[in-house]
Amino acid sequence: MAFPQQALPPGTRFVRLLWTDIAGLRRCRVVPASAWKGTPDEPHFTPLAVNLAEVCVSLQTLEDAPAWPASLRPLHAACMAPGTGAAVIPLGPSCPGHALVACDLMEPDPAGLRGQNYVQSLPTCPRRALVRAEAGLLGAAALKVEVGFEIEFRLLARPRAGAGAGGHAAAGPATYALASTLDAAAPILDAIVDGCAGAGIRVLQYHGESGTGAFELVTGHAPPVEAVDTLLYTRTIISSVAAAHGYGVTFAPKPSPDEAGLGAHAHLSLWEVDGSPDGVNLTAPGCSAGPARPGPADSRGASFMAGILNRLDGLLALTAGSPSSFARIQPGAWAGAHQRWGGEEDKEAPLRYVSCTRDGRFEVKCLDATANPYLALAGLIAAGLAGIKKKERLHAPAPAVGGPPLGQDRAVRAAEEGPANHGEPRPAAPADRPRPGARLPESVEATLAAFGRPEVADALSAFLSPDLLALVPAVRRADAAAAAALAATPGGADKLRAAYSRVYS
């Protein structure tokens, strides 16, 4: 396997080798720049590989222990190496002299060869699962996906000496996009955008979010692996810049019980590779779902969305499978609590079709920082491709709702009480599939039960190895058990939120 290794940014003294575990935690090993072996065109190029125990991919969120199931095959010898196609970025003034690169988890070649055949992909590597999904979509159907992310985070004041472990959210009131919210935080936010620009990351906009000290930053679209690398790089830059300004930061789904949570909404568009420079957007606006209804014009774009929608209850184990996720995914919280899709103004739909731009795309709202984004996106692509292969239909959405108060999800109630809008009867769902508009799972265990449904498991097996399909439930259950134990202690709910805020930072 070849490793296209880039030259380090000027002034680099240390390189952070970044990997992301099943629970979505960013983890690093750091090597001096002298360990970087150069570029492939140099005569003595050797791919940089650093030993790493395979069990590290299964480390738990709240306990510094692995969740490797006894039923899984014995651990492999493993190492990490700069990911195929991964950019090496500078972390900028907040961490002078430090560069960052996303890594693949690899298995040393048993033949002991050097050069391009030095290592091979590890079955439990999340990043390689997305590499397979991106290549598989192109090979199976001559299609590609473009992805952009909304990155929500909360700035936290550093705790004073003797004030305890938690800090209060800082930099503005808990009001969406309030202009004055930006005043105190502008130096930090501007430095974040400058850091992203220095790393070659395109920031489209930022603004205040609902929640004290909460903000959202939107990055440009890219192919799946590049998009997820960029997401993780951006989170690292946000954390580094906040620390340099004396603040903490969290990306945890529900850092406060009384305010809106934090998501990582993904915007996807599906393209046919037809030989033209950009291809043809199959999620461009049209009326395939019926007259005057939102939806992709091309049937393959609609089937791609339908494939995701029909498996969304199980995909939740990849996109938002932590106990903290379910505190966020509630009716009325604009996080997508029911298995349904909607149009532009339907903020309650977990799949929201966006047609205000010429290109057209759809948003996945039930995604947060407790997901491993490589696995989450690989799962979405696998489900979408299954929808195309089976020619699944994207039926009429429930009526659009402009964000009802908590507990008053009129769209879902209307969908459950009668036929779909426009008088079209709602088709019967397969026996193993939740009916359209049903409440998404509300616990880790319920999500994992849906994760094992044949319709979900068969689709995921196209790109997720059997090892990954076994490891995800093991890590989710271990994390859920640790969370339940902590929540059962005095003041446990507050302790649990603080613990998630600390690790997802």
RAGI-V769893 format. One record per residue. RES is the residue in three letters. PHI is phi as a letter, one per 20 degrees, with the letter a starting at -180 (* if undefined). PSI is psi in whole degrees, -180 to 180 (NA if undefined). BURIAL is + if it has 9 or more other ideal C-beta (glycine too) atoms within 8 Angstrom, else -. Layout:
RES_PHI_PSI_BURIAL ; RES_PHI_PSI_BURIAL
This chain:
MET_*_130_+ ; ALA_e_149_- ; PHE_c_93_+ ; PRO_f_106_- ; GLN_d_127_+ ; GLN_e_159_- ; ALA_f_150_- ; LEU_f_150_+ ; PRO_g_148_- ; PRO_g_140_- ; GLY_n_5_- ; THR_f_129_+ ; ARG_d_-28_- ; PHE_c_148_+ ; VAL_d_125_+ ; ARG_e_119_+ ; LEU_e_112_+ ; LEU_d_128_+ ; TRP_c_161_+ ; THR_c_125_+ ; ASP_e_-180_+ ; ILE_g_-35_+ ; ALA_f_2_+ ; GLY_n_8_+ ; LEU_e_131_+ ; ARG_f_128_- ; ARG_c_151_+ ; CYS_c_146_+ ; ARG_d_149_+ ; VAL_c_130_- ; VAL_c_150_+ ; PRO_f_155_- ; ALA_g_-26_+ ; SER_f_-20_- ; ALA_f_-16_- ; TRP_f_128_+ ; LYS_e_6_+ ; GLY_n_-160_- ; THR_d_158_- ; PRO_g_-22_- ; ASP_e_-3_- ; GLU_e_148_- ; PRO_f_-27_- ; HIS_d_34_- ; PHE_f_131_+ ; THR_c_130_- ; PRO_g_133_+ ; LEU_f_124_+ ; ALA_c_131_+ ; VAL_d_129_+ ; ASN_g_139_- ; LEU_b_126_+ ; ALA_f_132_- ; GLU_g_-31_+ ; VAL_f_-19_+ ; CYS_f_-22_+ ; VAL_f_-17_+ ; SER_d_15_+ ; LEU_f_142_+ ; GLN_e_165_+ ; THR_f_-48_+ ; LEU_d_-10_+ ; GLU_c_137_- ; ASP_e_66_- ; ALA_b_150_- ; PRO_f_162_- ; ALA_c_41_+ ; TRP_f_119_+ ; PRO_f_142_- ; ALA_f_-26_- ; SER_f_-15_- ; LEU_f_155_+ ; ARG_g_161_- ; PRO_g_152_- ; LEU_f_144_- ; HIS_e_156_- ; ALA_f_139_- ; ALA_b_160_+ ; CYS_b_170_+ ; MET_c_145_+ ; ALA_b_153_+ ; PRO_g_129_+ ; GLY_f_146_+ ; THR_g_123_+ ; GLY_m_1_- ; ALA_f_133_+ ; ALA_f_148_+ ; VAL_d_117_+ ; ILE_d_149_+ ; PRO_e_143_+ ; LEU_e_-7_+ ; GLY_m_-164_+ ; PRO_f_-25_- ; SER_f_-27_+ ; CYS_c_72_+ ; PRO_g_137_- ; GLY_n_-2_- ; HIS_d_134_+ ; ALA_d_163_+ ; LEU_c_140_+ ; VAL_b_135_+ ; ALA_f_139_+ ; CYS_d_155_+ ; ASP_e_148_+ ; LEU_e_128_+ ; MET_c_163_+ ; GLU_d_124_+ ; PRO_g_140_+ ; ASP_f_123_+ ; PRO_f_-20_- ; ALA_f_-11_- ; GLY_m_27_- ; LEU_f_163_- ; ARG_d_-178_- ; GLY_m_-135_- ; GLN_f_-20_- ; ASN_d_21_+ ; TYR_f_-39_+ ; VAL_c_161_+ ; GLN_c_160_- ; SER_f_140_+ ; LEU_e_137_+ ; PRO_f_-23_+ ; THR_e_12_+ ; CYS_f_116_+ ; PRO_f_-39_+ ; ARG_f_-38_+ ; ARG_f_-27_+ ; ALA_f_-39_+ ; LEU_f_-34_+ ; VAL_g_-44_+ ; ARG_f_-40_+ ; ALA_f_-43_+ ; GLU_f_-44_+ ; ALA_f_-37_- ; GLY_f_-37_+ ; LEU_f_-41_+ ; LEU_f_-44_+ ; GLY_f_-36_- ; ALA_f_-34_- ; ALA_c_10_- ; ALA_l_44_- ; LEU_c_159_+ ; LYS_b_160_+ ; VAL_c_140_+ ; GLU_d_140_+ ; VAL_c_138_+ ; GLY_c_154_+ ; PHE_c_145_+ ; GLU_e_121_+ ; ILE_d_109_+ ; GLU_e_139_+ ; PHE_b_165_+ ; ARG_c_128_+ ; LEU_f_136_+ ; LEU_c_134_+ ; ALA_f_139_+ ; ARG_f_136_- ; PRO_f_142_+ ; ARG_f_159_- ; ALA_g_129_- ; GLY_m_4_- ; ALA_e_2_- ; GLY_n_-178_- ; ALA_e_-26_- ; GLY_e_148_- ; GLY_d_155_+ ; HIS_e_146_- ; ALA_f_144_+ ; ALA_c_175_+ ; ALA_m_56_+ ; GLY_o_161_+ ; PRO_f_169_- ; ALA_e_56_+ ; THR_c_130_+ ; TYR_f_124_- ; ALA_l_20_- ; LEU_f_129_+ ; ALA_g_-41_- ; SER_f_-18_- ; THR_g_-31_+ ; LEU_f_-20_+ ; ASP_g_-54_- ; ALA_f_-31_- ; ALA_e_-8_+ ; ALA_g_-44_- ; PRO_g_-37_- ; ILE_f_-47_+ ; LEU_f_-41_+ ; ASP_f_-40_- ; ALA_f_-35_+ ; ILE_f_-47_+ ; VAL_f_-41_+ ; ASP_f_-41_+ ; GLY_f_-40_+ ; CYS_f_-44_+ ; ALA_f_-41_+ ; GLY_f_-24_- ; ALA_e_2_+ ; GLY_n_19_- ; ILE_e_127_+ ; ARG_e_116_- ; VAL_e_125_+ ; LEU_e_-37_- ; GLN_a_164_- ; TYR_b_158_+ ; HIS_a_168_- ; GLY_f_142_+ ; GLU_d_172_+ ; SER_f_126_- ; GLY_p_137_+ ; THR_f_125_+ ; GLY_m_17_+ ; ALA_e_140_+ ; PHE_b_161_+ ; GLU_c_137_+ ; LEU_c_133_+ ; VAL_d_127_+ ; THR_d_162_+ ; GLY_f_166_- ; HIS_e_157_- ; ALA_a_168_+ ; PRO_g_160_+ ; PRO_g_-52_+ ; VAL_f_-44_+ ; GLU_f_-40_+ ; ALA_f_-42_+ ; VAL_f_-41_+ ; ASP_g_-46_+ ; THR_f_-41_+ ; LEU_g_-47_+ ; LEU_f_-38_+ ; TYR_f_-43_+ ; THR_f_-43_+ ; ARG_g_-40_+ ; THR_f_-42_+ ; ILE_f_-43_+ ; ILE_g_-47_+ ; SER_f_-44_+ ; SER_f_-43_+ ; VAL_f_-43_+ ; ALA_g_-44_+ ; ALA_f_-39_+ ; ALA_f_-24_+ ; HIS_e_8_+ ; GLY_n_18_- ; TYR_d_154_+ ; GLY_e_175_+ ; VAL_b_150_+ ; THR_c_147_+ ; PHE_d_9_+ ; ALA_f_146_+ ; PRO_f_-34_+ ; LYS_b_75_+ ; PRO_f_-18_+ ; SER_c_137_+ ; PRO_f_-20_- ; ASP_d_3_- ; GLU_c_167_+ ; ALA_f_152_+ ; GLY_e_-174_+ ; LEU_d_127_+ ; GLY_d_-175_+ ; ALA_b_61_+ ; HIS_g_135_+ ; ALA_d_136_+ ; HIS_d_121_+ ; LEU_d_143_+ ; SER_c_147_+ ; LEU_d_133_+ ; TRP_c_141_+ ; GLU_e_130_+ ; VAL_e_103_+ ; ASP_d_12_- ; GLY_n_-17_- ; SER_f_165_- ; PRO_g_-41_- ; ASP_d_-22_- ; GLY_n_-172_+ ; VAL_d_127_- ; ASN_f_115_+ ; LEU_e_-6_+ ; THR_d_17_+ ; ALA_f_153_+ ; PRO_f_145_- ; GLY_a_-158_- ; CYS_c_35_+ ; SER_f_-21_+ ; ALA_e_3_+ ; GLY_p_163_+ ; PRO_g_133_- ; ALA_m_20_- ; ARG_d_152_+ ; PRO_f_156_+ ; GLY_q_160_+ ; PRO_f_146_+ ; ALA_f_-35_+ ; ASP_e_138_+ ; SER_f_-30_- ; ARG_f_-37_+ ; GLY_f_-40_+ ; ALA_f_-40_+ ; SER_f_-34_+ ; PHE_f_-46_+ ; MET_f_-42_+ ; ALA_f_-39_+ ; GLY_f_-39_+ ; ILE_f_-46_+ ; LEU_f_-43_+ ; ASN_f_-16_+ ; ARG_d_14_+ ; LEU_f_-33_+ ; ASP_f_-38_+ ; GLY_e_-35_+ ; LEU_f_-23_+ ; LEU_g_-28_+ ; ALA_f_-24_+ ; LEU_e_-32_+ ; THR_e_-26_+ ; ALA_a_58_+ ; GLY_e_26_+ ; SER_d_159_+ ; PRO_g_-34_+ ; SER_f_-31_+ ; SER_f_-41_+ ; PHE_f_-22_+ ; ALA_f_-27_+ ; ARG_e_-41_+ ; ILE_e_81_+ ; GLN_c_149_+ ; PRO_g_138_+ ; GLY_n_-3_+ ; ALA_d_6_+ ; TRP_l_35_+ ; ALA_d_-5_+ ; GLY_n_78_+ ; ALA_e_-8_+ ; HIS_c_153_+ ; GLN_e_85_+ ; ARG_b_169_+ ; TRP_c_163_+ ; GLY_b_-180_+ ; GLY_e_-166_+ ; GLU_g_-49_+ ; GLU_e_6_- ; ASP_e_84_+ ; LYS_f_-10_+ ; GLU_e_-10_+ ; ALA_e_132_+ ; PRO_f_-27_+ ; LEU_d_114_+ ; ARG_d_120_+ ; TYR_e_129_+ ; VAL_d_112_+ ; SER_d_12_+ ; CYS_f_-19_- ; THR_e_161_- ; ARG_f_-36_- ; ASP_f_-42_- ; GLY_n_141_+ ; ARG_a_176_+ ; PHE_c_152_+ ; GLU_d_135_+ ; VAL_d_113_+ ; LYS_e_-24_+ ; CYS_e_54_+ ; LEU_c_134_+ ; ASP_b_-177_+ ; ALA_f_-10_+ ; THR_e_-4_+ ; ALA_e_147_+ ; ASN_f_113_+ ; PRO_f_-26_+ ; TYR_f_-46_+ ; LEU_f_-40_+ ; ALA_g_-47_+ ; LEU_f_-36_+ ; ALA_f_-40_+ ; GLY_f_-41_+ ; LEU_f_-43_+ ; ILE_f_-43_+ ; ALA_f_-43_+ ; ALA_f_-42_+ ; GLY_f_-42_+ ; LEU_f_-38_+ ; ALA_f_-39_+ ; GLY_f_-39_+ ; ILE_f_-46_+ ; LYS_f_-36_- ; LYS_e_2_- ; LYS_l_46_- ; GLU_f_144_+ ; ARG_e_141_- ; LEU_e_97_+ ; HIS_f_169_+ ; ALA_g_139_+ ; PRO_f_162_+ ; ALA_f_161_+ ; PRO_g_140_+ ; ALA_f_144_+ ; VAL_c_136_+ ; GLY_e_40_- ; GLY_n_76_- ; PRO_f_164_+ ; PRO_f_159_- ; LEU_g_130_- ; GLY_n_3_- ; GLN_c_57_- ; ASP_e_87_+ ; ARG_f_-33_+ ; ALA_f_-45_+ ; VAL_f_-40_+ ; ARG_f_-41_- ; ALA_f_-39_+ ; ALA_f_-36_+ ; GLU_f_-24_- ; GLU_e_-18_- ; GLY_b_-173_- ; PRO_f_167_- ; ALA_f_166_+ ; ASN_f_167_- ; HIS_m_16_- ; GLY_m_8_- ; GLU_e_126_+ ; PRO_f_143_- ; ARG_f_124_+ ; PRO_f_153_- ; ALA_f_139_- ; ALA_e_150_- ; PRO_g_156_- ; ALA_g_-32_- ; ASP_e_11_- ; ARG_d_133_+ ; PRO_f_148_- ; ARG_f_151_- ; PRO_g_134_+ ; GLY_n_-2_+ ; ALA_f_154_+ ; ARG_f_132_- ; LEU_f_159_+ ; PRO_g_145_+ ; GLU_d_13_- ; SER_b_163_+ ; VAL_f_-45_+ ; GLU_f_-41_- ; ALA_f_-38_+ ; THR_f_-42_+ ; LEU_f_-32_+ ; ALA_f_-42_+ ; ALA_f_-33_+ ; PHE_g_-31_+ ; GLY_e_-3_+ ; ARG_g_138_+ ; PRO_g_-40_- ; GLU_f_-36_+ ; VAL_e_-52_+ ; ALA_f_-41_+ ; ASP_f_-41_- ; ALA_f_-46_+ ; LEU_f_-31_+ ; SER_f_-13_+ ; ALA_f_-33_+ ; PHE_c_-22_+ ; LEU_e_128_+ ; SER_f_159_- ; PRO_g_-34_- ; ASP_f_-44_+ ; LEU_f_-40_+ ; LEU_f_-24_+ ; ALA_e_-33_+ ; LEU_f_-37_+ ; VAL_g_-52_+ ; PRO_f_-37_+ ; ALA_f_-45_+ ; VAL_f_-42_+ ; ARG_f_-43_+ ; ARG_f_-41_+ ; ALA_f_-43_+ ; ASP_f_-41_+ ; ALA_f_-39_+ ; ALA_f_-43_- ; ALA_f_-39_+ ; ALA_f_-42_+ ; ALA_f_-39_+ ; ALA_f_-42_- ; LEU_f_-41_+ ; ALA_f_-25_+ ; ALA_f_-8_- ; THR_e_163_- ; PRO_g_130_- ; GLY_m_22_- ; GLY_f_-36_+ ; ALA_f_-44_- ; ASP_f_-40_- ; LYS_f_-40_+ ; LEU_f_-45_+ ; ARG_f_-41_+ ; ALA_f_-37_+ ; ALA_f_-44_+ ; TYR_f_-40_+ ; SER_f_-35_+ ; ARG_f_-46_+ ; VAL_f_-32_+ ; TYR_e_70_+ ; SER_c_NA_+
